[in-house]
Amino acid sequence: MRNIFDRFHIALAATCLAAGAATLIPSQVVAEAYRSVDENGNVVYSDRPTPGAERIPTPSAQTVPMPTPVPMAGTSQAGKTKAASAYLTFAVIQPAPEKTVRDNNGNVDVSLLIEPSLDRDKQHQIRIYLDRRIWGEPMTDNEVTLTDIDRGAHQVAAIIVDADGKTVAETAPITFYLHRGSVLAPGRARAP
């Protein structure tokens, strides 16, 4: 019985190795693959033909063009204030970088550090970006709750704009991870 499992694991490892290697091959260059059975009855995969080996058809590799990153509107050097800015500090302080936020409703609290405080006399406002897209309306508070966010990795950033909509200051983007518990996971205790 153990021998059957050993052969199965060897065959599975070889199949995974062959499949993994195939994904690394560019579409213009596709290697040939061969399947044979050795003297012990083990299935062997190789890129070289051996006596009695059968050629395995290899489909061309699928390629997907990479999208060009789109900078946030009105931004230049992320994390730095513009030269004419009177803001000494402007940063996202919550959520913490590279941390996991746990909220089953998909709510994420965002807090900004602004020093000196937002200049409302000059009609400065804050724009929040979630995953490089504007989230919500311009605001003057330095705290906001993002709602109904999907689970997974996200980036949040903010900019300060003047009355003409020109960027005065911007934060560096912060990556965070949202964990939303699943009701599909069996055997887990549900929160009250």
Steps between C-alpha positions, in 0.01 A plus 500: 500500500785736585654445157179618330503821704869555425435465128201730525705768679784471249258529209320793666828679568616444143169628361514811721861557403420465131197731531698757698787494254259543210373828644852643491547437130424795270232440236757511215708219652311189606704200612398146423397268782510123511335237721641156559482218752827379656592138584333532844170618351548865601372765264785730395463842334793650313594757240716237324360201313591154627429164336128428526413857610191668362500868409258709707328778305596838649267793442646841435551707811228749579624856542328800650628853436583694817292814552681831524481641854277806518619770741245660726355814352696813586788316664871514433732370772300282738557567868646846455335836523513738207758779511244774570331298776483624856439144625800356680345156551227321309472125546258210536539374858211254502482232374860413579713402199497130408256415783178300489170668583230261618143614435223276372304799366795625295546823696849651523580805713750738338679766704728769362772699673506858373740759646417778517127430483303529176484862376125553466544873436659408166218247439737202515331162491609139525443234233531133594623245247426130541686274258597804288138610458333797665285387793211718615472878489759762598507547878653714771520239780818303551307180582265301281356148492517319166196273469418173326859430397569156353737262677861495382790739447429871452687829477381822659646845443383860533564837342426855608357717225448875486188687384606449134539125549881511477695262721667677792629193689473123478567195712693191406263213422453251785429133429268319740314169495132462579386174658127431489397178673306250292175332597603221264783377724357198687578442865585860582331675786304803391536832675192601703 
